[in-house]
Amino acid sequence: MTILCVRFQLPPMYEAALPRLLGLLEDFTPVVQALPPDGALADLRGAERYFGRDALELAAMIRVRSLALYGVDCLIGAGPGPMLARVALRDARPGTTRTVPEDAVAEFLADKPVAALPGVGAATARTLEEYGLDTLGRVAAAPLSTLQRLVGAKAGRELHEKANGIDRGRVVPNAVSRSLAAERTFARDELDPDRHRRALLSAAEELGTRLRALEKVCRTLTLTVRYADRSTTTRTRTLREPTAHSAALTRTAYGMYEALGLQRARVRAIALRAEGLAPAEQAAHQLTFDPVDDKLRRLEEAADRARARFGPGAVKPGALAA
C-alpha cells in the first residue's frame, strides 16, 4: 500500500482550513493532490524509503499530527493505487486505516456496490443495476462488450478495468482545486443583517481575488449559513456566465442570502464556495455596454495589481474599511 486517501473530518464551514492540512501531508511527501472540500491523495513511495516506515505507520503519524496540531481527526484508506485507496476510504473508521490487500484486490472489490467506484454516478449505477450488475464482482465478470453497450465504449472499458482492480490512476501533485472556499466566522452569534452582508462582501471579494490570481472563473456559487444551534442552510446558484468578477459574485451571494428570508437569525458563520472552476481564457464575457460595470472591472484590475505588490489587504471595499 503506497497511496493514501485522507479525508479530514472538517465541519462544512471550515473547508478553508484544507490548505493547512495539505501542508501537513507535504511534510511527508511532495506528491499530494487535493480533493476538495476535505480530502487529499498522497503518494508515499518515496516517503517510505526516506522515513524507513511503511504506509500504515506513516498514516498513523499523519493522524496523530493532524489531531495534535489542528484538532482534526481523519479517515484514511490505503491501497496500491489512487482508485483503490479511495474505495478503501469508504470503509475507514476513525483511529484505523482501511487497506486494500495487494494480493486480494478482486476479493476486496467483489461485494462492493457499483457506486463505490470513483466516477460512477447515480445514473450509471441505476443503469447497471437494472441489468443485475449491482456489485463490482458482477461487473467484473460481465463481458466487456455488454458494459460498452450499456454505458458507452470508453466508459465501459474503464468500468471493466476498475471493477477488476486495474488502477491506472496516479496522484497529480499541485492539481488545481475544483472549488475555492472563503468563510467568515463571527465572534459571537450575529443577528444584524448588515454584518451578515459585510461578511458576504468580504468572502466574495476574497474569492474573486483568488480566482483572478489563478486565472480561473467559476460557474456556480454556494452559500452556507451556520446558526447558533449548529444547523446549517446551504443554497447553490448557477451564474449567468462563468466569472471571477467580484461584483458579480457579490450580487449572487446577496441574492441567495435575501432569498433565505432570515429574520433575527442567530448566525455563527457564513461561507461562500466557488465551484465549477475553468480557465479564464476559455470563458466568454457578454458585453453589457454598461459604463458602471466597465469602470468596476478597470478598478478591479488596478486593485489586483496593488494587492500583488503590497499584499492582499492593500485594497478593500469601502464598506469593509470601518
C-alpha positions as CSV (number, residue, x, y, z in Angstrom):
1,M,0.0,0.0,0.0
2,T,1.7,3.1,-1.2
3,I,-1.2,5.5,-1.8
4,L,-3.2,7.1,1.0
5,C,-6.6,8.8,0.5
6,V,-7.2,11.0,3.5
7,R,-10.5,12.7,4.5
8,F,-10.1,15.3,7.2
9,Q,-13.2,15.4,9.4
10,L,-13.8,19.1,8.9
11,P,-17.2,20.7,9.6
12,P,-18.7,22.0,6.4
13,M,-18.0,25.6,7.4
14,Y,-14.3,25.0,7.9
15,E,-13.2,23.7,4.5
16,A,-11.0,26.8,4.1
17,A,-8.6,25.1,6.6
18,L,-7.8,22.4,4.0
19,P,-4.6,24.1,2.6
20,R,-3.0,24.0,6.1
21,L,-3.8,20.3,6.4
22,L,-2.4,19.7,2.9
23,G,0.8,21.3,4.1
24,L,0.9,18.6,6.9
25,L,0.8,15.9,4.2
26,E,3.5,17.7,2.3
27,D,5.8,17.3,5.3
28,F,5.8,13.6,4.4
29,T,5.7,13.7,0.6
30,P,5.6,16.3,-2.1
31,V,3.2,14.2,-4.2
32,V,-0.1,15.4,-2.8
33,Q,-3.3,16.0,-4.7
34,A,-6.1,18.0,-3.1
35,L,-9.6,16.5,-3.2
36,P,-11.7,19.5,-2.0
37,P,-13.5,20.2,0.2
38,D,-11.9,18.0,2.8
39,G,-9.6,15.3,1.3
40,A,-6.4,14.5,-0.4
41,L,-4.4,11.8,-2.1
42,A,-0.8,11.2,-1.1
43,D,1.8,9.0,-2.8
44,L,4.2,7.7,-0.2
45,R,6.5,5.6,-2.3
46,G,9.4,8.0,-1.7
47,A,8.4,8.7,1.9
48,E,8.5,5.0,2.8
49,R,12.2,4.8,1.8
50,Y,13.0,8.2,3.3
51,F,11.4,7.6,6.8
52,G,12.1,3.9,6.9
53,R,8.4,3.3,7.7
54,D,5.6,1.6,5.7
55,A,2.5,3.4,4.6
56,L,0.4,2.3,7.6
57,E,3.0,3.6,10.1
58,L,3.1,6.9,8.1
59,A,-0.7,7.1,8.1
60,A,-0.7,6.7,11.9
61,M,1.8,9.6,12.2
62,I,-0.4,11.8,9.9
63,R,-3.4,11.2,12.1
64,V,-1.6,12.0,15.3
65,R,-0.1,15.2,13.9
66,S,-3.5,16.3,12.5
67,L,-5.0,15.9,15.9
68,A,-2.2,17.4,17.8
69,L,-1.6,20.5,15.6
70,Y,-5.2,21.2,14.3
71,G,-7.5,19.2,16.5
72,V,-8.8,17.5,13.4
73,D,-9.2,13.7,13.1
74,C,-9.1,12.0,9.7
75,L,-10.3,8.9,7.9
76,I,-7.6,7.1,5.9
77,G,-7.8,4.5,3.1
78,A,-4.6,2.9,1.7
79,G,-4.1,0.9,-1.5
80,P,-1.7,0.2,-4.3
81,G,-3.3,2.9,-6.4
82,P,-5.5,6.1,-6.1
83,M,-8.7,4.4,-7.1
84,L,-8.3,1.6,-4.7
85,A,-7.3,3.9,-1.8
86,R,-10.5,5.9,-2.4
87,V,-12.6,2.8,-2.3
88,A,-10.9,1.7,0.9
89,L,-11.7,5.1,2.4
90,R,-15.4,4.3,2.2
91,D,-14.9,1.6,4.9
92,A,-12.5,3.6,7.0
93,R,-13.2,4.4,10.7
94,P,-11.6,7.0,13.0
95,G,-8.4,5.6,14.6
96,T,-7.7,2.9,12.0
97,T,-6.5,2.8,8.4
98,R,-8.5,0.7,5.9
99,T,-6.3,-1.1,3.5
100,V,-6.8,-3.0,0.2
101,P,-4.7,-6.2,0.3
102,E,-2.5,-6.2,-2.7
103,D,-2.8,-9.9,-3.2
104,A,-6.6,-9.9,-2.8
105,V,-7.9,-6.9,-4.7
106,A,-10.6,-8.8,-6.6
107,E,-12.0,-10.3,-3.3
108,F,-12.0,-6.8,-1.7
109,L,-14.0,-5.3,-4.5
110,A,-16.3,-8.2,-5.3
111,D,-19.1,-7.3,-2.8
112,K,-18.9,-3.6,-3.1
113,P,-21.8,-1.7,-4.8
114,V,-21.1,-0.3,-8.2
115,A,-21.5,3.2,-6.8
116,A,-18.4,2.6,-4.6
117,L,-16.1,3.2,-7.7
118,P,-15.0,6.8,-8.1
119,G,-16.6,8.3,-11.2
120,V,-19.6,6.1,-11.2
121,G,-22.6,8.4,-10.6
122,A,-26.2,7.6,-9.7
123,A,-27.4,7.4,-13.3
124,T,-24.7,4.9,-14.3
125,A,-25.3,2.9,-11.2
126,R,-29.1,2.7,-11.9
127,T,-28.4,1.6,-15.5
128,L,-26.2,-1.2,-14.3
129,E,-28.5,-2.3,-11.5
130,E,-31.4,-2.6,-13.9
131,Y,-29.4,-5.4,-15.7
132,G,-28.5,-7.1,-12.4
133,L,-25.0,-5.6,-12.3
134,D,-25.3,-4.3,-8.8
135,T,-21.9,-5.3,-7.4
136,L,-18.4,-4.9,-8.7
137,G,-17.9,-8.6,-8.7
138,R,-20.8,-9.0,-11.2
139,V,-19.5,-6.1,-13.2
140,A,-16.0,-7.6,-13.4
141,A,-17.5,-10.9,-14.6
142,A,-19.7,-9.3,-17.3
143,P,-18.4,-9.3,-20.9
144,L,-16.7,-6.0,-21.9
145,S,-19.0,-5.7,-24.9
146,T,-22.1,-5.8,-22.6
147,L,-20.7,-3.0,-20.5
148,Q,-19.9,-0.9,-23.5
149,R,-23.4,-1.3,-24.9
150,L,-24.8,-0.2,-21.5
151,V,-22.6,2.8,-20.7
152,G,-20.6,3.6,-23.9
153,A,-17.3,2.3,-25.3
154,K,-14.8,4.4,-23.3
155,A,-16.8,4.4,-20.0
156,G,-17.4,0.6,-20.4
157,R,-13.7,-0.1,-20.8
158,E,-12.8,2.0,-17.8
159,L,-15.5,0.4,-15.7
160,H,-14.4,-3.1,-16.6
161,E,-10.8,-2.4,-15.7
162,K,-11.7,-0.7,-12.4
163,A,-14.0,-3.5,-11.4
164,N,-11.2,-6.0,-12.0
165,G,-8.9,-3.9,-9.8
166,I,-6.8,-2.4,-12.6
167,D,-5.9,1.0,-11.2
168,R,-4.3,3.2,-13.9
169,G,-4.7,6.5,-11.9
170,R,-1.8,8.5,-10.4
171,V,-1.5,11.2,-7.9
172,V,-1.1,14.6,-9.6
173,P,0.7,17.0,-7.2
174,N,-0.4,20.6,-7.0
175,A,-3.6,19.8,-9.0
176,V,-5.8,22.9,-9.2
177,S,-8.8,22.6,-6.9
178,R,-12.2,22.3,-8.4
179,S,-13.5,24.7,-5.9
180,L,-12.4,27.6,-3.7
181,A,-13.9,28.5,-0.3
182,A,-14.0,31.5,1.9
183,E,-15.6,31.6,5.3
184,R,-16.3,34.3,7.8
185,T,-16.9,33.3,11.5
186,F,-18.5,35.8,13.9
187,A,-17.0,36.3,17.4
188,R,-20.5,35.8,18.8
189,D,-23.9,34.8,17.4
190,E,-24.8,37.6,15.0
191,L,-28.3,38.9,14.4
192,D,-27.5,42.0,12.4
193,P,-28.3,41.6,8.7
194,D,-25.8,44.4,7.8
195,R,-23.0,42.4,9.4
196,H,-24.1,39.3,7.5
197,R,-23.9,41.3,4.3
198,R,-20.5,42.6,5.2
199,A,-19.3,39.1,5.7
200,L,-20.7,38.1,2.3
201,L,-19.0,41.0,0.7
202,S,-15.7,40.2,2.3
203,A,-15.9,36.5,1.2
204,A,-17.0,37.3,-2.3
205,E,-14.0,39.8,-2.6
206,E,-11.6,37.1,-1.4
207,L,-13.0,34.5,-3.9
208,G,-12.8,37.0,-6.8
209,T,-9.2,37.9,-6.0
210,R,-8.1,34.3,-5.6
211,L,-9.9,33.3,-8.8
212,R,-8.3,36.0,-10.8
213,A,-4.8,35.2,-9.4
214,L,-5.3,31.6,-10.6
215,E,-6.7,32.9,-13.9
216,K,-9.8,30.9,-13.3
217,V,-13.6,31.5,-13.4
218,C,-16.4,29.8,-11.6
219,R,-19.7,28.5,-12.9
220,T,-21.6,28.2,-9.6
221,L,-21.6,29.8,-6.2
222,T,-22.7,28.0,-3.0
223,L,-23.7,29.9,0.2
224,T,-23.7,28.1,3.6
225,V,-25.0,29.7,6.7
226,R,-24.4,28.1,10.1
227,Y,-26.6,29.0,13.0
228,A,-26.1,29.1,16.8
229,D,-27.6,25.6,17.2
230,R,-25.0,24.3,14.6
231,S,-27.6,23.6,12.0
232,T,-26.9,24.9,8.5
233,T,-28.6,26.1,5.4
234,T,-27.0,25.7,2.0
235,R,-28.0,27.2,-1.3
236,T,-26.3,26.9,-4.7
237,R,-26.9,29.1,-7.7
238,T,-25.5,28.9,-11.2
239,L,-24.1,32.1,-12.5
240,R,-25.4,33.7,-15.7
241,E,-21.9,33.3,-17.1
242,P,-18.6,31.9,-15.7
243,T,-16.9,34.7,-14.0
244,A,-14.2,35.9,-11.5
245,H,-15.7,39.4,-11.3
246,S,-16.1,40.3,-7.6
247,A,-19.2,42.4,-8.2
248,A,-21.0,39.6,-10.0
249,L,-20.1,37.2,-7.2
250,T,-21.3,39.6,-4.6
251,R,-24.6,40.2,-6.3
252,T,-25.2,36.5,-6.5
253,A,-24.3,36.0,-2.8
254,Y,-26.6,38.8,-1.8
255,G,-29.4,37.3,-3.8
256,M,-29.1,33.9,-2.2
257,Y,-28.9,35.5,1.2
258,E,-32.0,37.6,0.7
259,A,-33.9,34.5,-0.7
260,L,-33.4,32.8,2.7
261,G,-35.6,35.4,4.3
262,L,-33.8,35.2,7.7
263,Q,-35.5,37.1,10.5
264,R,-33.4,37.7,13.6
265,A,-31.5,34.5,12.8
266,R,-28.5,33.9,15.2
267,V,-25.8,33.3,12.6
268,R,-22.5,31.8,13.8
269,A,-20.7,31.8,10.4
270,I,-21.1,32.4,6.7
271,A,-19.2,30.7,3.9
272,L,-19.1,31.0,0.1
273,R,-17.7,28.4,-2.2
274,A,-16.9,28.9,-5.9
275,E,-17.4,25.7,-7.9
276,G,-17.0,24.5,-11.4
277,L,-13.7,26.2,-12.0
278,A,-12.4,26.6,-15.5
279,P,-9.6,28.5,-17.2
280,A,-10.5,32.2,-17.6
281,E,-9.2,32.2,-21.2
282,Q,-11.9,29.7,-22.2
283,A,-14.7,31.9,-20.7
284,A,-16.8,34.3,-22.7
285,H,-18.0,37.6,-21.3
286,Q,-21.2,39.1,-22.6
287,L,-20.7,42.8,-23.3
288,T,-23.2,44.9,-21.5
289,F,-22.2,48.4,-22.6
290,D,-22.7,49.4,-19.0
291,P,-20.2,52.1,-18.1
292,V,-20.5,51.4,-14.4
293,D,-19.6,47.7,-14.9
294,D,-16.7,48.6,-17.2
295,K,-15.4,51.1,-14.6
296,L,-15.7,48.4,-11.8
297,R,-13.7,46.0,-13.9
298,R,-10.9,48.5,-14.5
299,L,-10.8,49.3,-10.8
300,E,-10.7,45.6,-10.1
301,E,-7.6,45.2,-12.3
302,A,-5.9,48.2,-10.6
303,A,-6.7,46.7,-7.2
304,D,-5.3,43.3,-8.2
305,R,-2.0,45.0,-9.2
306,A,-1.9,46.8,-5.9
307,R,-2.5,43.6,-3.9
308,A,0.1,41.8,-5.9
309,R,2.7,44.4,-5.0
310,F,1.7,45.4,-1.4
311,G,-0.2,42.4,-0.1
312,P,-3.8,41.1,0.0
313,G,-5.0,43.8,2.4
314,A,-3.8,46.7,0.4
315,V,-7.1,47.4,-1.2
316,K,-10.6,46.6,0.1
317,P,-14.1,47.9,-0.5
318,G,-15.1,51.0,1.4
319,A,-17.8,49.1,3.3
320,L,-15.2,46.9,4.8
321,A,-12.8,49.7,5.8
322,A,-14.6,50.6,9.0
